[in-house]
Amino acid sequence: MNKGEEILVKAISAALREVASGLESVLEAHLKATLNKGLEVAYENPKEFKDAVSKLFGEYSARLLEMVIINKLKGRLGEGEEISSLEELVEQIRKIYGE
């Protein structure tokens, strides 16, 4: 796992714990069952991750989780660029870490 991926996975875990305890294990199980991957899929393919989250929790809850994840990392990435989607967040992380 590279640095950017590790940072994003930790932020997702923290966001899930913040929203509701137990969500992390539910989402992990869903991702393993449907994509045969874990939270790292968010870094590898943000759209696929968002689609999986949406199928599990619904579109509104998926968007809420996406915003919580973005807010978790905004401070670490700096305030230079407005980030409004997981795809933009991953792109910014990749730029910062040269991945």
DOVEXTOR-303348 format. One record per residue: residue number from 1; residue in three letters; chain; x, y, z of N, C-alpha, C in turn. Coordinates in pm, whole numbers, plus 32768, in hexadecimal, padded with zeros to 4 digits. Each point is the difference from the previous one (the first is absolute). Layout:
<atoms>
     n   res   chain    n_X    n_Y    n_Z   ca_X   ca_Y   ca_Z    c_X    c_Y    c_Z
   NUM   ALA       A      X      Y      Z      X      Y      Z      X      Y      Z
...
</atoms>
This chain:
<atoms>
     n   res   chain    n_X    n_Y    n_Z   ca_X   ca_Y   ca_Z    c_X    c_Y    c_Z
     1   MET       A   8056   7F8A   8000   7FAA   8076   8000   805A   807C   8000
     2   ASN       A   7FE9   8057   7F9E   8052   8079   7FFA   7FCA   806A   8061
     3   LYS       A   804A   806B   800F   7FE1   8066   8066   7F76   8040   7FEB
     4   GLY       A   7FE2   8028   7F86   7F7F   803F   7FE4   7F8C   7FA3   801E
     5   GLU       A   800E   7F84   7FD7   7F97   7F9C   8019   7FED   7FEA   8096
     6   GLU       A   806F   7FF8   8047   7FFA   7FEC   8091   7FB8   8075   8045
     7   ILE       A   801E   8079   7FD7   7FC2   8077   803A   7F69   7FFF   7FE6
     8   LEU       A   7FD9   7FDE   7F85   7F72   7FFE   7FDE   7FB6   7F93   804C
     9   VAL       A   8039   7F89   8008   7FBF   7F92   8048   7FEE   8023   8094
    10   LYS       A   8064   803E   803B   7FF4   802A   808D   7F93   806A   8010
    11   ALA       A   7FF6   805C   7FA2   7F98   8067   8005   7F75   7FC3   7FF1
    12   ILE       A   7FF3   7F9E   7FA9   7F7F   7FBC   7FEE   7FDA   7FB7   807F
    13   SER       A   805F   7FBA   803C   7FE5   7FB8   807D   7FD3   8062   806D
    14   ALA       A   8044   8070   800C   7FDC   8065   8064   7F77   803A   7FE4
    15   ALA       A   7FE3   801A   7F81   7F7E   8037   7FDA   7F8F   7F9E   8021
    16   LEU       A   8016   7F81   7FE3   7F9B   7F9A   801D   7FE8   7FF4   8096
    17   ARG       A   806A   8005   804F   7FF1   7FFA   8092   7FB6   807B   8034
    18   GLU       A   801B   8072   7FC1   7FBF   807E   802A   7F6A   7FFD   7FE0
    19   VAL       A   7FDD   7FCC   7F8D   7F73   7FFC   7FD7   7FB2   7F9D   8056
    20   ALA       A   8035   7F87   8011   7FBD   7F9C   8055   805F   7F8A   8015
    21   SER       A   800D   7FD6   807D   8057   7F8F   801B   7FC4   7F84   7FBD
    22   GLY       A   8054   7FAB   7FCE   7FD3   7F87   7FBD   7FF7   800D   7F6A
    23   LEU       A   7FFA   807B   7FCC   7FF4   8011   7F6F   807B   7FCF   7FB5
    24   GLU       A   8074   8010   803D   807B   7FD7   7FBD   7FFE   7F6B   7FDF
    25   SER       A   7FDA   7FAE   8061   7FFF   7F6F   7FE7   7F92   7FDA   7F9D
    26   VAL       A   7F8E   8045   8003   7F94   7FE5   7FA0   802F   8023   7F72
    27   LEU       A   803D   8074   7FF0   8030   802A   7F7B   8070   7FA5   7FD0
    28   GLU       A   805D   7FDF   8058   806E   7FA5   7FDA   7FC8   7F7B   7FCD
    29   ALA       A   7FA0   7FC8   8047   7FC3   7F80   7FD8   7FBB   800E   7F78
    30   HIS       A   7FBB   806E   7FEC   7FBB   8019   7F80   8065   800B   7F8E
    31   LEU       A   806A   804B   8016   8066   8011   7F97   8044   7F7A   7FE0
    32   LYS       A   801F   7FB3   8066   803E   7F7C   7FEA   7FA3   7FA5   7FB1
    33   ALA       A   7F7E   8003   8023   7F9F   7FA9   7FBF   7FE4   8029   7F6F
    34   THR       A   7FFA   8083   7FE7   7FDA   802F   7F7A   8076   801E   7FA5
    35   LEU       A   806E   802F   8038   8073   8028   7FAD   807E   7FAF   801C
    36   ASN       A   7FF9   7FAC   8066   8073   7FB1   802B   8077   805A   8026
    37   LYS       A   7FE0   8074   8039   8065   8061   802C   7FCF   803F   8081
    38   GLY       A   8058   804A   8041   7FDC   8048   807A   7FF3   8094   7FE6
    39   LEU       A   8016   8051   8067   7FF4   8091   7FF5   8062   803C   7F9C
    40   GLU       A   806A   7FB8   7FE1   8064   8033   7FA1   7FC4   801B   7F75
    41   VAL       A   7F8F   7FC4   7FE1   7FC0   8018   7F7F   7FDD   8094   7FEE
    42   ALA       A   7FEC   8048   806D   7FE2   808F   7FF9   8072   804D   7FBD
    43   TYR       A   807A   7FD4   8017   8075   8041   7FC3   8015   7FCD   7F72
    44   GLU       A   7FEF   7F7E   7FEE   8015   7FC3   7F7C   7F97   802D   7F9B
    45   ASN       A   7F83   8006   802C   7F92   8022   7FA7   7F91   8045   8051
    46   PRO       A   800B   8083   8014   7FA0   8047   8055   7F6E   7FF0   7FD4
    47   LYS       A   7FE8   7FFE   7F7E   7F75   7FF2   7FD0   7FC8   7F77   8025
    48   GLU       A   804E   7F9A   7FEF   7FD4   7F78   8024   7FE1   7FF8   8096
    49   PHE       A   8054   803F   8051   7FEA   8005   8091   7F7C   8047   801E
    50   LYS       A   7FEC   8075   7FC3   7F86   804D   8019   7F84   7FB1   7FD5
    51   ASP       A   8008   7FBB   7F90   7F8F   7FAF   7FD1   7FE0   7F91   8064
    52   ALA       A   8068   7FBF   8034   7FEC   7F94   8062   7FC3   8036   8080
    53   VAL       A   8030   8072   802E   7FCA   803E   807A   7F6E   8027   7FE9
    54   SER       A   7FE2   8036   7F8C   7F79   802A   7FDF   7FA0   7F89   7FFC
    55   LYS       A   802E   7F90   7FCA   7FAC   7F88   7FFB   7FE3   7FCB   808C
    56   LEU       A   805F   8010   805A   7FF0   7FCE   8088   7FAD   805F   8057
    57   PHE       A   8021   807F   7FFE   7FC5   8060   805D   7F9B   8060   7FC0
    58   GLY       A   7FFA   8004   7F7C   7FAA   8060   7FBA   8050   8078   7FD2
    59   GLU       A   7FCB   8045   7F9D   8049   806F   7FC2   801A   8074   8060
    60   TYR       A   7F9B   8025   804E   8010   8071   805C   806B   7FE2   806A
    61   SER       A   7FF9   7F8A   803B   8061   7FDB   8067   808C   7FF2   7FC7
    62   ALA       A   8009   7FD0   7F84   8082   7FF4   7FBE   803E   808A   7FEC
    63   ARG       A   7FAE   8061   7FD8   8033   8088   7FEC   8029   803E   8085
    64   LEU       A   7FB3   7FE8   8067   8023   8031   8085   8086   7FC7   802D
    65   LEU       A   8014   7F7E   7FEF   807F   7FC2   8023   8072   803C   7FAE
    66   GLU       A   7FE9   8017   7F80   8065   803C   7FAA   802A   8089   8036
    67   MET       A   7FA0   8051   802B   8020   8084   8035   804C   7FF7   8085
    68   VAL       A   7FDD   7FA0   8053   8048   7FED   807E   8091   7FD9   7FE4
    69   ILE       A   8015   7FA8   7FA0   8088   7FD6   7FDA   8050   8078   7FCE
    70   ILE       A   7FC4   804F   7FA7   8044   8077   7FCB   8024   805F   8072
    71   ASN       A   7FA4   8017   805A   801B   805B   8071   806F   7FCB   805B
    72   LYS       A   800A   7F7D   800F   806A   7FC4   8052   808A   8023   7FC9
    73   LEU       A   800A   8008   7F7C   8083   8014   7FC2   801C   808F   7FD4
    74   LYS       A   7F9E   8055   8000   8014   808A   7FD0   8073   8046   8047
    75   GLY       A   8008   7FF3   8081   8069   8042   804C   808B   7FCF   7FDC
    76   ARG       A   800B   7F80   7FE2   8083   7FC7   7FDC   802C   8027   7F75
    77   LEU       A   7F9F   801C   7FA8   8022   801D   7F75   8013   8094   7FE6
    78   GLY       A   7FDC   8053   805E   800B   8090   7FEC   7F7E   8037   7FC9
    79   GLU       A   7FF4   8081   8003   7F83   8041   7FDA   8006   803A   7F73
    80   GLY       A   8065   7FDC   7FB3   8013   803C   7F7D   7F96   7FE0   7F9A
    81   GLU       A   7FCA   7F88   8004   7FA4   7FD5   7F97   7F7D   7FD0   803D
    82   GLU       A   7F92   8024   7FC0   7F7C   7FD3   802D   7FEC   7F6F   7FD2
    83   ILE       A   7FE2   7FA9   805E   7FEB   7F73   7FE2   7F70   7FDE   8021
    84   SER       A   7FB7   7FCC   7F9B   7F72   7FE4   8017   7FD9   7F70   7FE0
    85   SER       A   8063   7FAC   7FDD   7FE0   7F74   7FE4   8076   7FA9   8029
    86   LEU       A   7FE3   7F81   8012   806A   7FA1   8022   8066   7FF6   7F90
    87   GLU       A   7FD1   8008   7F84   805C   7FFC   7F8E   8063   8074   8005
    88   GLU       A   7FCF   8079   801F   8058   8075   800B   8060   7FF0   8075
    89   LEU       A   7FD0   7FC6   806D   8055   7FE9   8076   8072   7FA2   7FDE
    90   VAL       A   7FE1   7F91   7FBE   8067   7F9E   7FDB   8063   803F   7F9E
    91   GLU       A   7FCE   804E   7FA2   8059   8044   7FA0   8061   805D   8049
    92   GLN       A   7FCD   804A   8062   8053   805B   804F   8068   7FB3   8051
    93   ILE       A   7FD8   7F92   803F   805E   7FAE   804E   806D   7FCA   7FA6
    94   ARG       A   7FDB   7FD0   7F8B   8063   7FCB   7FA1   8063   806B   7FD4
    95   LYS       A   7FCE   807A   7FEB   8058   8070   7FDB   8065   801C   8070
    96   ILE       A   7FCD   8006   807A   8056   8021   8073   806C   7F97   8015
    97   TYR       A   7FDB   7F80   7FF4   805E   7F94   801C   8042   7FC8   7F84
    98   GLY       A   7FE6   803C   7F8D   8042   7FD7   7F84   7FE1   7F72   7FD9
    99   GLU       A   7F84   7FDA   8010   7FD9   7F76   7FE1   7FA9   7FFA   7F83
</atoms>
